[in-house]
Amino acid sequence: MATGSSPRFLPLAEVSEVLSISAAQVYALVRRGELRAIKIGGRGQWRVEATELEAYIERMYKSTRDFIDDHPYVGDTNADHLHADDSDEHAVD
């Protein structure tokens, strides 16, 4: 059920705004089965339940964490040294 003023179901255009991707990309997620949705009405309009969108976002967070764990960032080992030098340049006497 909807809580407060939040709608239970969102059209693909609204999902695209939430995820900051195109409606075509949202449609592809739905068609590939990555984002659960229902097709309703005489014109067969797609709707994504808000809880399904939140579950998708949580899965993407987990997927990202797994990726980061499997591919640790190995940055410039001199980065701390560079930042220390930069701060010295801007020191006030």
Buried (B, 14 or more C-beta within 10 A) or exposed (E): EEEEEEEEBBBBEBBBEBBEEEBEBBBEBBEEEEBBBEEEEEEEEBBBBBEBBEEBEEEEEEEEEEEEEEEEEEEEEEEEEEEEEEEEEEEEE
